[in-house]
Structures are given as C-alpha cells and as structure tokens.
Amino acid sequence: METEFRGKIRAHIASLPAASAKFKSFSTSPFVLMFYAQAKRYTKVSEIVGDILPAKLFSSMETSAGRMMEEVALPIYGWEVVPSGMHSANSAIDGKRTENGLLKIVTLKSGPRCLNDEMSENFADNIFAHSASWLKDSGAEALEFSYGVLYGTKKQSNKKDWHILGKLAGKLGSENVTSSPKGEWSMSFNTNGMASTATVRVGDEWWSYLGGPTCLLEVCCALIRACVQAGIADPADLKYEISDLHAIVTPPVKFAEVNVAVLQHSQIPWLLFLLRHFCDELIE
C-alpha cells in the first residue's frame, strides 16, 4: 500500500501547477488577494506570489486526493474499483465486492461536508432506480449499499449524507421499508423481494468496514511512510502557530505503551496529526 500511495502521489504532484504556470490559469479571486495582502501588510506583488502557488497546490490536491485513496485502498482490501460513468447505473458506485451471495456497493466522498441537497436526492434516486439491476447483474441475493466518508465523524457531518436514507425511504414507500432510518444512520428495505440495506459510514467506521479494526491505522501508516521522511521531530516545547496543534501531536503518557513498529520516532506526531481528523475530541 505504501508503494502504491507513493507512486500515485508522485505522479499527481508532477502534474500540479509549477512556478512556471501562467497566472491566468489560477482562477484567483482578486478580492481574496487584496484581503490577504492587507492581513499580511504586503507592499510588493512578489510577496503574495509566494503564497499563491502553495494555496493552489492544496486546492488541486483536494480535488483528486480522495480518488487516489479509493484507487489504492479498495483493491488492497479486496474490492473492485468501479468507473463511475455519468448518467449510468454505475454513476453512484465507486467500489463493489460480492461475497457469500451478498453484493457490497460503496460510493465514497472525501470529507463529512461534501454533499448538498441535490446530491443527496441524486444518490437516493440511483439506489431506488438501480438496486434491482445491481443485484441481477451480480447474481447476488442481497444488497448492502454504503455511503462512505474517508475522514471526519458523524458529528462533523452536515447531515446531508443522512438525507440520502430519508429520501430513499420516501421513494420506496413504507411497504418496502423494513427498518426506518429515523434516528439511525442505516435502513433496511426490499428490492424485488430481496433484502437490502443502505448505511452511512463516516471516517473510522468506513475504514473498519473496508478492512477490519486496524484498517485506519494501516492506511495512515502507509501514507506517512509514503509521504514523510524520517528525521528530527519538532521540539517537545515548540509553540505552533495553530494554538491546539501541540496538544494534538504530543503523544499522551499511555502512548509509550503502544509500539507502532512500522514508523520512526519522528513520524509518530504525524500519525497523531492524521488520526485527529477521525475523532471529535482528544481524551487521554
């Protein structure tokens, strides 16, 4: 997994805007540029140029990072990556797997606030319209649909992902819903007489579903090994510009009992840095 991540990330970075890129290709807001210049007390255009490129690199990466995660992680854990053709039966599918007569289908989104009302409606429409054909084409006897979110928590969600379930229940009608999603993040329903479920899985819950209870830790360690050079860690008393970052990346006392053998000592703060994206609060 580490090797796969490293290869895809390097290829993607090589395609990102370079210092020789044309300014006209950046689609930068002139108002944001002025506000930022005021905040930094800049006097020269050359000063803000040094900030524009990193900002655009982040933006470009955010549009493709989730897809790269899918393309690497799904096959590693025995799932098939499905090309999501627009306006087709597969437009709501990113991955699938069939085992013991159960068809598992997943659509994946990068973060907990990716959806809007229209997208929720579209996902509900796709499940309603195509669940029967998904089952027929696979030869499976039951369907398990998951909406998976790669990081975050349900508390951080804008709840638009839950609306997929609520809208699907409305389209199916009470006669076909065997377990209501009201107050829950999952529902059960009939698809041409066959048992089906739809579930929203956010962050750690998604990764545990994909590859078991250690899956998230495995993915984070592989990412760190692929992206972060082992070296010298920040001093223990360093004050970061982001006020709560010291508490996040400082190992708790009990962490000394944990042996993450695949990481170097200087990479441990990066592990904590990543894992903070999968919880609502830190508790020692």
C-alpha positions as CSV (number, residue, x, y, z in Angstrom):
1,M,0.0,0.0,0.0
2,E,2.9,2.3,0.8
3,T,4.4,1.8,-2.6
4,E,1.1,2.3,-4.4
5,F,0.5,5.6,-2.5
6,R,4.0,6.8,-3.2
7,G,3.6,6.2,-7.0
8,K,0.3,7.8,-7.4
9,I,1.2,10.8,-5.2
10,R,4.4,11.5,-7.1
11,A,2.6,11.3,-10.4
12,H,0.0,13.7,-9.2
13,I,2.4,16.2,-7.8
14,A,4.4,16.1,-11.0
15,S,1.2,17.3,-12.8
16,L,0.4,20.1,-10.4
17,P,0.9,23.8,-11.3
18,A,4.6,24.7,-11.2
19,A,6.3,28.0,-10.7
20,S,6.3,28.5,-14.4
21,A,2.5,28.2,-14.6
22,K,0.5,31.1,-16.1
23,F,-1.3,33.4,-13.6
24,K,-4.4,33.4,-15.9
25,S,-4.9,29.7,-15.2
26,F,-5.2,30.0,-11.5
27,S,-8.8,31.5,-11.3
28,T,-7.8,33.5,-8.3
29,S,-10.3,35.9,-6.6
30,P,-9.0,39.4,-6.9
31,F,-10.8,40.3,-3.6
32,V,-9.2,37.5,-1.7
33,L,-5.8,38.6,-2.9
34,M,-6.4,42.1,-1.6
35,F,-7.8,40.9,1.7
36,Y,-4.8,38.6,2.2
37,A,-2.3,41.4,1.2
38,Q,-3.9,43.6,3.9
39,A,-3.7,40.9,6.5
40,K,0.0,40.3,5.8
41,R,0.8,44.0,5.3
42,Y,2.4,43.3,2.0
43,T,3.8,46.1,-0.1
44,K,5.1,44.2,-3.2
45,V,3.4,41.8,-5.6
46,S,6.3,39.4,-5.3
47,E,5.4,38.8,-1.7
48,I,1.9,37.5,-2.4
49,V,3.1,35.4,-5.4
50,G,5.0,33.2,-2.9
51,D,1.6,32.4,-1.2
52,I,-0.5,31.8,-4.3
53,L,1.3,28.7,-5.6
54,P,1.1,26.7,-2.4
55,A,-2.6,27.7,-2.0
56,K,-3.4,26.4,-5.5
57,L,-1.4,23.3,-4.9
58,F,-3.6,22.5,-1.9
59,S,-6.7,23.2,-3.9
60,S,-5.6,21.0,-6.8
61,M,-4.8,18.1,-4.4
62,E,-8.1,18.3,-2.6
63,T,-10.0,17.6,-5.9
64,S,-8.1,14.4,-6.5
65,A,-6.8,13.1,-3.2
66,G,-10.0,11.2,-2.4
67,R,-9.9,9.4,-5.7
68,M,-6.3,8.4,-5.2
69,M,-7.2,7.0,-1.8
70,E,-10.0,4.9,-3.4
71,E,-7.9,3.6,-6.2
72,V,-5.2,2.4,-3.8
73,A,-7.1,1.2,-0.8
74,L,-10.1,-0.6,-2.4
75,P,-8.1,-3.2,-4.3
76,I,-5.7,-3.7,-1.3
77,Y,-8.7,-4.9,0.8
78,G,-10.3,-7.0,-2.0
79,W,-12.7,-4.5,-3.5
80,E,-13.2,-3.7,-7.2
81,V,-12.8,-0.1,-8.3
82,V,-15.8,0.9,-10.5
83,P,-15.6,3.7,-13.1
84,S,-18.5,6.0,-12.2
85,G,-20.0,6.7,-15.6
86,M,-22.2,9.8,-15.6
87,H,-25.9,9.1,-16.2
88,S,-25.5,5.4,-15.9
89,A,-26.4,2.6,-13.5
90,N,-22.9,2.9,-12.1
91,S,-22.9,6.7,-11.5
92,A,-23.4,6.2,-7.8
93,I,-20.8,3.4,-7.4
94,D,-17.1,3.7,-6.6
95,G,-16.4,0.2,-5.5
96,K,-18.0,-3.2,-5.1
97,R,-17.4,-6.7,-3.8
98,T,-19.5,-9.9,-3.8
99,E,-19.1,-12.4,-1.0
100,N,-21.4,-15.3,0.1
101,G,-24.3,-14.1,-2.1
102,L,-24.0,-10.5,-0.6
103,L,-23.3,-7.6,-3.0
104,K,-21.5,-4.8,-1.3
105,I,-21.6,-1.5,-3.1
106,V,-20.0,1.8,-1.9
107,T,-19.9,5.4,-3.0
108,L,-17.1,7.4,-1.4
109,K,-16.7,11.1,-0.6
110,S,-13.6,12.8,0.8
111,G,-15.0,14.6,3.8
112,P,-18.0,14.9,6.0
113,R,-19.4,18.1,4.4
114,C,-19.2,17.1,0.7
115,L,-22.9,16.8,-0.1
116,N,-25.7,19.2,-0.8
117,D,-29.4,18.6,-1.1
118,E,-29.4,18.0,-4.8
119,M,-26.6,15.4,-4.5
120,S,-28.5,13.6,-1.7
121,E,-31.5,13.4,-3.9
122,N,-29.5,12.0,-6.8
123,F,-28.0,9.3,-4.6
124,A,-31.4,8.3,-3.3
125,D,-32.7,8.2,-6.9
126,N,-29.8,6.0,-8.0
127,I,-30.3,3.5,-5.3
128,F,-34.1,3.4,-5.9
129,A,-33.7,3.1,-9.6
130,H,-30.8,0.7,-9.9
131,S,-30.6,-1.6,-6.8
132,A,-32.6,-4.3,-8.6
133,S,-30.3,-4.3,-11.7
134,W,-27.2,-4.2,-9.4
135,L,-28.4,-7.4,-7.8
136,K,-29.3,-9.0,-11.1
137,D,-26.1,-8.2,-12.8
138,S,-24.0,-9.6,-9.9
139,G,-26.1,-12.7,-9.3
140,A,-26.2,-11.9,-5.6
141,E,-29.1,-12.5,-3.3
142,A,-28.8,-9.4,-1.0
143,L,-27.5,-5.8,-1.3
144,E,-25.5,-3.8,1.1
145,F,-25.1,-0.2,-0.1
146,S,-22.8,2.1,1.8
147,Y,-22.1,5.8,1.6
148,G,-18.6,6.0,2.8
149,V,-16.8,9.2,4.0
150,L,-13.0,9.0,4.0
151,Y,-12.4,11.2,7.1
152,G,-14.4,13.0,9.8
153,T,-17.1,11.9,12.1
154,K,-20.9,11.8,12.1
155,K,-21.0,14.8,14.5
156,Q,-18.9,16.8,12.0
157,S,-21.3,15.8,9.1
158,N,-23.7,18.5,7.7
159,K,-26.2,15.6,7.8
160,K,-26.8,15.8,4.0
161,D,-25.4,12.3,3.8
162,W,-28.1,11.1,6.2
163,H,-30.7,12.7,3.9
164,I,-29.9,10.0,1.3
165,L,-31.5,7.5,3.6
166,G,-34.5,9.7,4.4
167,K,-35.2,10.5,0.8
168,L,-34.7,6.8,-0.2
169,A,-37.3,5.8,2.4
170,G,-39.8,8.2,0.9
171,K,-39.3,6.9,-2.6
172,L,-39.6,3.3,-1.6
173,G,-42.8,3.8,0.5
174,S,-43.5,2.3,3.9
175,E,-44.5,-1.0,2.4
176,N,-40.9,-1.6,1.2
177,V,-39.0,-0.2,4.1
178,T,-38.3,-2.9,6.7
179,S,-36.2,-0.8,9.1
180,S,-36.7,3.0,9.2
181,P,-33.6,5.3,9.1
182,K,-35.3,7.7,11.5
183,G,-32.8,8.4,14.3
184,E,-30.4,6.0,12.7
185,W,-27.6,6.0,10.1
186,S,-28.8,2.8,8.4
187,M,-32.0,1.4,6.9
188,S,-33.3,-1.9,5.5
189,F,-35.6,-2.3,2.6
190,N,-36.9,-4.8,0.0
191,T,-35.6,-4.9,-3.6
192,N,-37.8,-7.1,-5.7
193,G,-38.3,-9.3,-2.6
194,M,-34.6,-9.4,-1.8
195,A,-33.1,-8.0,1.4
196,S,-31.2,-4.7,1.0
197,T,-29.6,-2.2,3.3
198,A,-28.2,1.4,3.0
199,T,-25.8,2.7,5.5
200,V,-23.8,5.9,6.0
201,R,-20.3,5.1,7.3
202,V,-18.1,8.0,8.3
203,G,-14.4,8.1,8.9
204,D,-13.1,5.2,11.1
205,E,-16.4,3.3,10.7
206,W,-15.9,3.3,6.9
207,W,-12.3,2.1,7.2
208,S,-13.2,-0.6,9.7
209,Y,-15.9,-1.8,7.3
210,L,-13.4,-1.9,4.4
211,G,-10.6,-3.7,6.1
212,G,-11.2,-4.5,9.8
213,P,-10.5,-2.7,13.0
214,T,-6.8,-1.9,12.2
215,C,-7.5,-0.7,8.7
216,L,-7.4,3.0,9.5
217,L,-4.1,2.6,11.3
218,E,-2.7,0.6,8.4
219,V,-3.7,3.3,5.9
220,C,-2.4,6.1,8.0
221,C,1.0,4.4,8.5
222,A,1.3,3.6,4.8
223,L,0.5,7.2,3.9
224,I,3.1,8.5,6.4
225,R,5.8,6.1,5.1
226,A,5.0,7.2,1.6
227,C,5.0,10.9,2.2
228,V,7.0,11.8,5.3
229,Q,10.8,11.4,5.6
230,A,12.1,10.1,8.9
231,G,14.2,12.7,10.6
232,I,14.2,15.0,13.5
233,A,10.8,15.7,15.2
234,D,9.7,19.2,16.5
235,P,11.0,20.0,20.0
236,A,8.6,18.9,22.7
237,D,8.1,22.5,23.9
238,L,7.5,24.0,20.4
239,K,4.6,26.5,20.2
240,Y,2.8,26.1,16.9
241,E,1.1,29.0,15.2
242,I,-2.1,26.9,15.4
243,S,-2.9,27.0,19.1
244,D,-4.2,23.5,19.7
245,L,-1.7,21.7,17.5
246,H,0.8,21.0,20.3
247,A,-1.9,19.0,22.2
248,I,-2.8,17.1,19.1
249,V,0.7,15.9,18.1
250,T,2.1,15.3,21.5
251,P,1.9,11.6,22.5
252,P,-0.1,11.1,25.7
253,V,1.6,9.4,28.6
254,K,0.0,6.0,27.9
255,F,1.1,6.2,24.2
256,A,4.5,5.0,25.3
257,E,2.9,1.6,25.8
258,V,2.0,1.5,22.1
259,N,4.5,0.1,19.6
260,V,3.9,1.2,16.1
261,A,6.9,-0.6,14.7
262,V,6.5,0.5,11.1
263,L,7.0,4.2,11.9
264,Q,10.1,6.0,13.1
265,H,10.0,8.1,16.3
266,S,9.9,11.4,14.3
267,Q,6.9,10.1,12.4
268,I,4.7,9.4,15.4
269,P,3.5,13.1,15.6
270,W,2.3,12.7,12.0
271,L,0.3,9.7,13.0
272,L,-1.5,11.7,15.7
273,F,-1.9,14.6,13.3
274,L,-3.7,12.3,10.8
275,L,-5.8,10.5,13.4
276,R,-7.2,13.8,14.8
277,H,-9.2,14.0,11.6
278,F,-11.2,10.9,12.7
279,C,-12.4,12.0,16.2
280,D,-14.4,14.8,17.8
281,E,-12.2,15.3,20.9
282,L,-9.0,14.1,22.4
283,I,-9.2,12.1,25.6
284,E,-6.2,10.7,27.4
